[in-house]
């Protein structure tokens, strides 16, 4: 064993070398901690590791586990040559002795030049487990040395003893002279002793300093630190810490820089702490600097610490990462602030999920709360919080989703709970939410209260249509020959225009949820996601028998389009302009059709036109933030998220209309050469060359 100043040598040849002790931050006080680490070398040549653990007996524990490694490297530093061992202590004295000593033999032939250990787990009698990682032990305590009682004093030989002085009784002058001589000789002797000791001290100090300087030139600061620590030269140790801290600071390694600043005899952590706190958030990217955060969180200034935590929480919330925001909030040092911050995070989370229709994320967040030990909230309370938030925003699609996800906590939501036409929440998670809707809710989702064709417009008001015997209509479509009506009970009525002889009929269905009319064929979407087509099939537009999981339909002049719940699109019928080439598209949330064009609305708010695209029709593809699309003839009207409307036309002449003055429109449609919309105040807007009389 290396016997430096931290090594005690006893009679019998036994020696004890004390090692630096890794420690947790001062603010962390576990019920057990390592007090000293030592290697005992016996006279027989064997080595024993001896670890002393101090216990806080006010906190009863069931067991403790510590990990150890025979290496000079800090426990948080990698060491490929030396691996960790582990020891679990659960003896009877664990709750009776304030000091526990554990010893074990060092494996023979092991090459090592130090030993380190840390407590990795403490199991309380209550069953709670306290775990600690090696990375948390970034502090260093000087070796704990116990008094050595084996040293004995040597006795002087008779030859070394000074002769007894002769008494002087008669001559005072001689007496004073002798006294002066004795004082001078004593001073000279003391000076010689001091010079000899100083020479030895200086020689030893220069040797240690040269070794330390050589190591620091190679940036081997860990080894330099150990030598300076073992030598007990505080000034030299301070110098090592300052140079090491500056070196790592310049490389951006704030953790290592802080460790050396903290381990110095005269600590200088304030500068590094302040820099870390200011560097937690990158001002350019808004990203969190994890290294700076770990250093900043060791701050002993609670006000500064909590300010950093709140900044990090704000960044995480802005990213929609509310789970980690809750985890970070648990580190706030004020119980009152922590509780209030948790409440705010929950409210912000469910507002975010509702406003952005991210229902799957909301469910994941709810389920993840159970895995966050620091959040003491029952799942039922969290779900209730989510429902209250969704209800406050009128987000019925979200409420329907939660009721299907957590039926035990919520119960069944009434099947007639309103779902708005083209509900953004349904579209946001179409594959999940749409199949959850009842037939009545699907009819509400697909409802269309106005339909227009050249010189003809049909409007539903309070379930009725002027001139047609129907009282419970929920959706309507029209073309040059007939009007198709969907009723509240799922039945369909085909009404020919005056003077027109119908060419086909529609069976008595009770499960239809959406309708669309082509030039001479009617398309019906059923509750189970299948599609039936009636009327002309000259171009195979009725070949939809194999379609399943359909969530929306559209009808062109001589073709049929279906949107599947997985966001893909199918089409059948005339493909004269390529309007049925839809198989490659994904993430579609709605479909519409012109005479010879298929129009797709994607989840990101963009639009694609397939088939006929000429004369400005495809310009719609440059539009963003589109919320809804309607098409007819060779025109498309897009409703944007900000409530404005844009018309794109492929007509070679004439005026198809302009929605420039549309405001707060509740429903609208596109005809052959005209457009029509109804606002929330029941005002009808109609424009174009085909305006009905």
C-alpha positions in Angstrom: 0.0 0.0 0.0 1.1 3.6 -0.6 1.7 5.2 2.8 1.1 8.9 2.4 0.0 11.3 5.1 -3.4 9.7 5.2 -1.9 6.3 6.2 -1.4 5.3 9.9 1.2 2.6 10.8 0.6 0.6 13.9 2.8 -1.8 15.9 2.8 -5.3 14.4 3.2 -4.0 10.9 -0.5 -3.1 10.3 -1.3 0.1 8.3 -4.5 1.9 7.5 -4.8 4.1 4.4 -7.9 6.5 4.5 -9.5 7.4 1.2 -11.5 10.5 0.1 -15.3 9.9 0.7 -17.8 10.8 -2.1 -20.7 12.8 -0.7 -24.2 13.9 -1.8 -25.1 17.6 -2.0 -25.3 19.3 1.4 -29.0 19.7 1.0 -29.5 15.9 0.8 -29.5 14.1 4.2 -30.2 10.4 3.8 -30.7 8.2 6.9 -27.4 6.6 6.3 -24.1 7.8 4.7 -20.6 6.6 4.4 -18.3 8.2 7.0 -14.9 6.8 6.1 -13.3 4.4 3.6 -10.0 2.7 4.4 -7.7 0.0 3.1 -6.1 -2.0 6.0 -2.8 -3.8 5.1 -2.0 -6.5 7.6 1.4 -7.8 8.6 0.7 -11.0 6.7 0.4 -9.0 3.5 -3.4 -9.2 2.9 -5.5 -6.1 2.3 -8.9 -5.4 3.8 -11.5 -2.8 2.7 -13.1 -1.2 5.8 -16.1 1.1 5.4 -17.7 3.0 8.3 -21.4 4.1 7.9 -23.1 6.7 10.1 -26.8 6.2 10.8 -29.5 8.7 11.6 -31.5 6.4 14.0 -34.5 8.7 13.9 -35.4 7.1 10.5 -35.7 3.3 10.8 -34.6 1.4 7.8 -34.9 -2.2 6.6 -31.7 -2.5 4.6 -29.0 -0.5 2.8 -26.8 -1.3 -0.2 -23.5 0.3 -1.1 -21.4 -0.1 -4.2 -17.6 0.0 -4.1 -14.7 0.1 -6.6 -11.0 -0.4 -6.2 -9.9 2.6 -8.3 -8.5 6.1 -7.9 -11.1 7.5 -10.3 -14.2 9.3 -8.9 -17.2 7.0 -8.7 -19.1 9.1 -11.3 -16.2 8.7 -13.8 -15.9 5.7 -16.1 -13.1 3.2 -15.4 -12.9 0.3 -17.9 -10.3 -1.5 -15.8 -12.2 -1.6 -12.5 -15.8 -2.6 -12.1 -18.2 -1.9 -9.2 -19.1 -4.5 -6.5 -22.2 -4.4 -4.4 -23.0 -5.2 -0.8 -26.4 -5.3 1.0 -26.5 -4.8 4.7 -29.6 -5.9 6.7 -28.2 -7.0 10.1 -30.0 -6.7 13.4 -27.9 -3.7 14.6 -29.0 -1.6 11.6 -31.5 0.4 13.7 -29.6 0.3 17.0 -26.1 1.4 16.2 -25.2 4.9 15.0 -22.0 3.6 13.5 -21.8 0.5 11.3 -18.5 -1.0 10.2 -18.3 -3.3 7.2 -15.1 -5.1 6.2 -14.2 -7.3 3.3 -11.0 -8.8 1.7 -9.5 -7.1 -1.3 -9.1 -9.7 -4.1 -5.5 -11.0 -4.4 -3.5 -9.8 -7.3 -5.9 -6.8 -7.9 -4.1 -3.8 -9.4 -5.5 -0.7 -7.7 -4.3 2.6 -6.2 -7.4 3.6 -4.3 -10.9 2.7 -3.2 -14.2 4.5 -3.4 -17.8 3.6 -2.4 -21.3 5.1 -2.2 -24.7 4.1 -0.9 -26.9 3.2 -3.8 -30.2 2.2 -2.1 -31.9 2.6 1.3 -35.1 0.7 2.0 -37.2 2.2 4.8 -39.3 0.1 7.1 -42.3 1.7 5.5 -41.3 -0.1 2.2 -40.2 3.1 0.4 -37.0 2.8 -1.5 -34.5 5.7 -1.7 -32.1 5.3 -4.6 -29.0 7.2 -5.4 -26.9 7.3 -8.6 -23.1 7.6 -8.8 -23.6 10.9 -10.7 -25.2 12.5 -7.6 -22.0 12.0 -5.6 -20.2 15.0 -7.0 -18.8 16.2 -3.7 -15.6 15.1 -1.9 -15.0 14.9 1.9 -11.5 14.8 3.2 -10.5 11.4 4.6 -11.7 10.8 8.1 -8.7 9.9 10.3 -9.0 8.3 13.8 -6.4 9.0 16.6 -3.5 6.6 16.6 -2.7 5.3 20.1 0.2 2.9 19.3 3.0 5.5 19.2 5.4 5.5 22.1 7.9 8.0 23.3 11.6 7.1 23.2 13.8 7.6 26.2 17.2 9.4 26.2 20.5 7.6 27.1 22.6 8.6 30.0 25.3 10.0 27.7 22.7 12.5 26.3 21.9 13.8 29.7 23.5 17.2 30.6 25.7 17.4 33.7 24.1 18.9 36.8 25.0 22.6 37.1 27.3 23.8 39.8 25.7 26.3 42.2 26.9 29.9 42.0 26.4 31.7 45.2 29.1 34.4 45.4 29.4 36.1 42.1 26.2 37.7 40.6 28.0 38.8 37.5 29.1 35.2 36.7 25.5 34.1 37.2 24.1 36.6 34.7 26.9 35.7 32.3 26.0 32.0 32.5 22.3 32.8 32.0 23.0 34.8 28.9 25.1 32.0 27.5 22.4 29.5 28.2 19.8 31.6 26.5 21.9 32.1 23.4 22.7 28.5 23.1 19.0 27.6 23.5 18.0 30.0 20.7 20.8 28.7 18.4 19.7 25.2 19.0 16.0 26.1 18.3 17.0 27.8 15.1 19.0 24.8 14.0 16.1 22.5 14.6 13.7 24.8 12.7 16.0 25.1 9.8 16.4 21.3 9.6 12.7 20.8 9.8 12.0 23.5 7.2 14.5 22.0 4.9 12.8 18.6 5.1 9.4 20.2 4.6 10.6 22.3 1.7 12.2 19.3 0.0 9.0 17.2 0.4 6.8 20.1 -0.8 8.9 20.7 -3.9 8.7 17.0 -4.8 4.9 16.9 -4.4 4.4 20.2 -6.3 6.6 19.1 -9.2 4.6 15.8 -9.5 1.3 17.8 -9.4 2.5 20.3 -12.0 3.6 17.5 -14.4 0.2 15.9 -14.1 -1.7 19.1 -14.6 0.3 19.8 -17.8 -1.2 16.6 -19.2 -4.7 17.6 -17.9 -4.6 14.7 -15.5 -6.3 16.7 -12.8 -7.9 13.8 -11.0 -4.5 12.3 -10.2 -3.1 15.7 -9.3 -6.0 16.3 -7.0 -5.5 13.0 -5.2 -1.8 13.6 -4.7 -2.4 17.2 -3.4 -5.2 15.9 -1.1 -3.1 13.1 0.3 -0.1 15.5 1.0 -2.3 17.8 3.1 -0.9 20.9 1.4 -4.0 23.1 1.2 -2.4 25.8 -0.9 -1.3 23.3 -3.5 -4.7 21.6 -3.4 -6.3 25.1 -4.0 -4.1 25.6 -7.0 -5.0 22.3 -8.5 -8.7 23.0 -8.0 -8.5 26.4 -9.6 -6.5 25.2 -12.6 -8.8 22.2 -13.1 -11.9 24.2 -12.8 -10.7 26.8 -15.3 -9.7 24.0 -17.7 -13.1 22.3 -17.7 -14.9 25.6 -17.7 -13.2 26.6 -20.9 -14.2 23.3 -22.5 -17.9 23.8 -21.5 -17.8 20.9 -18.9 -19.6 22.8 -16.2 -20.1 19.8 -14.0 -16.4 18.9 -13.7 -15.6 22.6 -13.3 -18.1 22.9 -10.4 -16.8 19.7 -8.8 -13.3 21.1 -8.5 -14.6 24.5 -7.4 -16.6 22.8 -4.7 -13.7 20.4 -3.6 -11.3 23.3 -3.1 -10.2 24.1 0.5 -11.6 27.6 -0.2 -14.6 27.1 -2.4 -15.3 29.3 -5.4 -18.5 27.9 -6.8 -20.5 31.2 -7.0 -19.1 32.2 -10.4 -19.7 28.8 -12.0 -23.2 28.6 -10.4 -24.2 32.0 -11.8 -22.9 31.1 -15.2 -24.7 27.8 -15.2 -28.0 29.4 -14.1 -27.7 31.9 -17.0 -27.0 29.2 -19.5 -29.8 26.8 -18.7 -31.9 28.0 -21.6 -30.2 28.7 -25.0 -31.5 32.1 -26.0 -31.3 31.3 -29.7 -32.9 27.8 -29.8 -34.8 27.7 -26.5 -33.3 24.3 -25.8 -32.4 23.2 -22.3 -28.7 22.8 -21.5 -28.8 19.7 -19.4 -25.3 20.1 -18.1 -25.9 23.7 -17.0 -29.2 22.6 -15.4 -27.6 19.9 -13.4 -25.0 22.3 -12.0 -27.5 25.1 -11.4 -29.8 22.8 -9.5 -27.1 22.3 -6.8 -27.6 26.0 -5.8 -28.0 26.6 -2.1 -29.9 29.8 -2.9 -33.6 28.6 -2.9 -34.9 31.7 -4.6 -32.4 31.4 -7.5 -33.0 27.6 -7.6 -36.8 27.9 -7.8 -36.5 30.6 -10.5 -34.4 28.2 -12.6 -36.9 25.4 -12.1 -39.8 27.7 -13.2 -37.9 28.7 -16.3 -37.4 25.1 -17.3 -41.0 24.2 -16.6 -42.1 27.1 -18.9 -39.9 25.7 -21.7 -41.2 22.1 -21.3 -44.8 23.4 -21.3 -44.2 25.4 -24.5 -43.2 22.1 -26.1 -46.2 20.2 -24.8 -44.0 18.1 -22.6 -46.2 18.3 -19.5 -45.0 15.0 -18.0 -41.5 16.2 -17.6 -42.7 19.6 -16.5 -44.4 17.8 -13.5 -41.3 15.9 -12.8 -39.2 19.1 -12.7 -41.8 20.8 -10.6 -41.2 18.2 -7.9 -37.8 19.7 -7.3 -39.2 23.1 -6.2 -38.2 23.6 -2.5 -41.4 25.3 -1.4 -44.3 22.9 -0.8 -46.8 25.6 -1.4 -45.2 26.7 -4.7 -44.9 23.1 -5.8 -48.6 22.4 -5.2 -49.7 25.6 -7.0 -47.3 24.9 -9.9 -48.6 21.3 -10.3 -52.2 22.7 -10.5 -51.1 25.1 -13.2 -49.3 22.4 -15.2 -52.4 20.2 -15.1 -54.7 23.0 -16.3 -52.3 24.1 -19.0 -51.8 20.5 -20.2 -55.5 19.7 -20.7 -56.1 23.1 -22.3 -53.3 22.4 -24.7 -54.5 18.9 -25.5 -58.1 20.1 -26.0 -57.2 23.2 -28.2 -54.9 21.1 -30.3 -57.1 18.0 -30.3 -54.3 15.7 -29.1 -56.5 13.2 -27.3 -54.0 10.3 -27.5 -51.4 12.5 -25.9 -53.9 13.5 -23.2 -54.5 9.8 -22.4 -50.8 9.1 -22.3 -50.3 12.0 -19.9 -53.1 10.7 -17.7 -51.7 7.2 -17.6 -48.1 8.5 -17.0 -49.1 10.4 -13.9 -49.3 7.0 -12.0 -45.5 6.6 -12.7 -44.5 9.9 -11.3 -44.0 9.2 -7.6 -43.8 12.8 -6.6 -47.4 13.6 -7.9 -49.9 12.5 -5.3 -53.1 12.6 -7.3 -55.7 9.9 -7.9 -56.3 8.9 -11.5 -60.0 9.7 -11.1 -59.1 13.3 -10.1 -56.8 13.7 -13.1 -59.5 12.5 -15.4 -62.1 14.8 -13.8 -59.7 17.7 -14.4 -59.4 16.7 -18.1 -63.2 16.5 -18.5 -63.7 19.9 -16.9 -61.1 21.4 -19.2 -62.5 19.8 -22.4 -66.1 20.8 -21.4 -65.0 24.4 -20.9 -63.9 24.5 -24.5 -67.0 22.7 -25.8 -64.7 19.9 -27.0 -67.3 17.1 -27.3 -65.0 15.0 -29.5 -62.5 15.0 -26.7 -65.1 14.1 -24.1 -66.3 11.2 -26.3 -62.7 10.0 -26.6 -62.1 10.1 -22.8 -65.4 8.3 -22.2 -64.4 5.4 -24.4 -60.8 5.4 -23.0 -61.9 5.5 -19.3 -65.4 4.1 -19.0 -64.9 3.0 -15.4 -64.2 6.6 -14.3 -66.6 8.5 -16.6 -69.4 6.2 -17.6 -71.2 6.4 -21.0 -71.5 9.7 -22.8 -75.0 10.1 -24.3 -75.1 9.0 -28.0 -76.7 12.2 -29.0 -73.9 14.4 -27.6 -73.5 17.0 -30.3 -70.6 16.7 -32.7 -70.2 19.7 -35.0 -70.0 19.3 -38.8 -66.4 18.6 -39.9 -65.4 18.7 -36.2 -61.7 19.5 -35.9 -61.3 17.1 -33.0 -62.7 14.2 -34.9 -60.4 15.0 -37.9 -57.3 15.4 -35.7 -57.5 11.7 -34.6 -59.8 10.3 -37.3 -58.7 6.7 -36.9 -59.5 6.7 -33.2 -62.3 9.1 -32.6 -64.5 8.5 -35.7 -65.2 4.9 -34.9 -66.2 5.9 -31.4 -69.1 8.1 -32.7 -72.6 6.9 -32.6 -74.7 6.8 -35.9 -76.4 10.0 -34.8 -73.1 11.7 -34.0 -71.7 10.6 -37.4 -74.7 12.2 -39.2 -74.1 15.4 -37.2 -70.4 15.3 -38.2 -71.3 14.9 -41.9 -74.4 17.2 -41.9 -74.8 19.8 -44.7 -77.6 22.3 -44.5 -77.3 23.9 -47.9 -76.7 22.6 -51.4 -76.5 24.6 -54.6 -76.4 23.9 -58.4 -77.0 26.3 -61.2 -80.3 28.1 -60.7 -81.2 25.7 -57.9 -80.5 25.9 -54.1 -81.8 23.7 -51.3 -81.7 24.6 -47.7 -82.5 22.8 -44.5 -84.0 24.9 -41.6 -85.1 23.3 -38.4 -85.2 19.9 -40.2 -87.6 21.1 -43.0 -87.0 21.9 -46.7 -89.5 24.3 -48.5 -91.5 22.4 -51.1 -90.5 18.9 -49.9 -92.4 16.8 -47.5 -89.7 16.2 -44.9 -89.5 17.2 -41.2 -86.3 15.7 -39.8 -83.7 16.4 -42.5 -80.0 16.6 -41.4 -78.2 16.7 -44.7 -78.8 17.6 -48.3 -77.2 17.5 -51.7 -78.5 18.5 -55.2 -77.6 18.3 -58.9 -79.3 19.3 -62.2 -81.9 16.5 -61.9 -82.7 15.7 -58.3 -82.2 16.4 -54.6 -80.9 13.8 -52.1 -81.9 14.1 -48.4 -80.6 12.3 -45.3 -83.0 12.2 -42.3 -82.3 12.0 -38.6 -83.3 8.3 -38.4 -80.7 7.3 -41.1 -83.2 7.0 -44.0 -82.6 8.6 -47.4 -85.1 10.3 -49.7 -84.4 11.0 -53.4 -86.6 13.8 -54.8 -86.6 14.5 -58.6 -86.8 18.2 -59.8 -90.0 19.4 -61.4 -90.4 17.8 -64.8 -87.7 15.2 -64.3 -88.4 11.5 -64.4 -86.3 9.6 -61.9 -83.9 7.0 -63.5 -83.2 5.0 -60.3 -84.5 4.5 -56.7 -82.9 4.1 -53.3 -83.8 1.3 -50.9 -85.2 2.0 -47.4 -82.1 2.3 -45.3 -81.9 3.1 -41.6 -78.1 3.3 -41.1 -77.0 6.0 -43.6 -74.7 8.7 -42.0 -73.6 10.7 -45.1 -74.7 11.4 -48.7 -73.3 12.8 -52.0 -74.6 13.2 -55.5 -72.7 12.9 -58.8 -74.1 13.7 -62.2 -76.4 10.6 -62.3 -75.5 8.5 -59.2 -76.1 8.8 -55.4 -73.4 7.8 -52.9 -74.4 6.7 -49.4 -72.0 6.1 -46.4 -73.3 3.6 -43.9 -72.7 3.5 -40.1 -70.5 0.5 -40.4 -68.1 2.3 -42.7 -69.3 0.7 -46.0 -70.5 2.6 -49.1 -73.4 1.9 -51.4 -73.9 3.6 -54.8 -77.2 3.8 -56.7 -77.9 5.1 -60.2 -75.6 5.1 -63.2 -72.7 2.7 -63.3 -71.5 3.3 -66.8 -68.0 4.2 -65.6 -67.9 1.8 -62.7 -68.6 4.6 -60.2 -70.7 2.2 -58.2 -68.0 -0.4 -57.7 -67.5 0.2 -54.0 -68.7 -3.1 -52.6 -65.2 -3.9 -51.2 -64.7 -0.6 -49.4 -64.5 -0.7 -45.6 -63.6 1.7 -42.8 -64.8 4.7 -44.8 -65.1 7.9 -42.8 -66.1 10.4 -45.6 -67.4 10.4 -49.2 -67.5 12.7 -52.2 -69.0 12.3 -55.7 -67.6 13.8 -58.9 -69.4 14.0 -62.2 -68.9 10.3 -63.0 -66.7 9.0 -60.1 -66.9 8.2 -56.4 -64.3 9.0 -53.7 -64.0 7.5 -50.2 -61.8 8.5 -47.3 -60.7 5.7 -45.0 -60.2 6.1 -41.2 -56.5 5.5 -41.6 -56.1 8.6 -43.8 -55.9 6.9 -47.1 -58.2 7.4 -50.1 -60.0 5.1 -52.5 -61.8 6.0 -55.7 -63.9 4.3 -58.4 -65.3 5.5 -61.8 -64.1 7.6 -64.7 -60.4 8.3 -64.6 -60.3 10.6 -67.7 -58.0 13.1 -66.0 -56.4 10.8 -63.4 -58.9 11.9 -60.7 -59.0 8.3 -59.3 -55.3 8.0 -58.8 -55.5 8.4 -55.1 -53.8 5.4 -53.6 -50.4 7.1 -52.9 -51.8 9.7 -50.5 -51.7 9.6 -46.7 -52.8 11.7 -43.7 -55.9 12.9 -45.5 -58.8 14.2 -43.2 -61.4 15.2 -45.8 -62.3 14.7 -49.5 -64.3 16.8 -52.0 -64.9 16.5 -55.8 -65.2 18.7 -58.8 -66.5 17.4 -62.1 -63.2 15.8 -63.0 -61.0 16.5 -59.9 -60.5 14.9 -56.5 -59.6 17.4 -53.8 -57.8 16.2 -50.7 -57.4 18.0 -47.4 -54.5 16.9 -45.2 -54.0 16.9 -41.5 -51.4 19.7 -41.8 -54.0 22.1 -43.4 -52.7 21.8 -46.9 -54.7 20.7 -50.1 -53.9 18.6 -53.1 -55.9 18.5 -56.4 -55.8 15.2 -58.4 -57.1 15.0 -62.0 -58.1 18.2 -63.8 -55.9 21.0 -62.4 -55.8 23.7 -65.1 -56.6 27.5 -65.2 -55.8 28.3 -61.6 -57.5 25.3 -59.9 -54.3 23.9 -58.6 -53.2 27.2 -57.1 -55.0 26.1 -53.9 -52.0 23.8 -53.2 -50.1 26.9 -52.1 -52.6 27.6 -49.4 -52.0 26.7 -45.7 -54.1 26.4 -42.5 -57.1 25.1 -44.4 -59.9 23.9 -42.1 -62.6 22.8 -44.6 -63.1 22.3 -48.4 -66.2 22.2 -50.6 -66.1 21.7 -54.4 -68.4 21.6 -57.4 -68.2 22.1 -61.2 -64.6 23.2 -61.6 -64.3 25.4 -58.4 -63.1 24.9 -54.9 -63.8 27.1 -51.8 -61.4 26.6 -48.9 -62.2 27.8 -45.4 -59.0 28.8 -43.5 -58.4 28.5 -39.7 -58.6 32.3 -39.3 -62.3 32.3 -40.7 -61.5 33.7 -44.1 -62.5 32.0 -47.4 -60.7 31.6 -50.7 -62.1 30.4 -54.1 -60.0 28.7 -56.8 -61.5 28.0 -60.2 -60.6 26.0 -63.3 -63.5 27.6 -65.3 -62.5 28.9 -68.8 -65.0 31.7 -68.6 -67.8 33.3 -66.5 -68.0 34.2 -62.8 -68.1 31.3 -60.4 -68.6 33.7 -57.4 -66.4 35.3 -54.8 -66.5 34.7 -51.0 -64.7 37.9 -50.1 -67.4 39.2 -47.8 -68.2 35.9 -46.0 -68.0 36.2 -42.2 -68.8 33.7 -39.5 -70.2 31.2 -42.1 -71.7 28.1 -40.6 -72.2 26.1 -43.8 -71.6 26.6 -47.5 -71.6 24.8 -50.9 -70.1 25.2 -54.4 -72.3 24.8 -57.5 -71.5 24.7 -61.2 -71.1 28.5 -61.6 -72.1 29.8 -58.2 -71.4 29.6 -54.4 -73.7 29.9 -51.4 -73.1 30.3 -47.6 -75.2 30.8 -44.5 -73.8 32.7 -41.5 -74.4 32.3 -37.8 -77.2 35.0 -38.0 -79.0 33.0 -40.7 -78.0 35.4 -43.4 -77.6 33.8 -46.8 -74.8 34.8 -49.2 -75.0 33.8 -52.9 -72.7 34.9 -55.7 -71.8 33.8 -59.3 -73.3 33.5 -62.7 -75.6 30.7 -61.7 -77.3 32.5 -58.8 -80.7 30.9 -58.2 -83.7 33.1 -58.6 
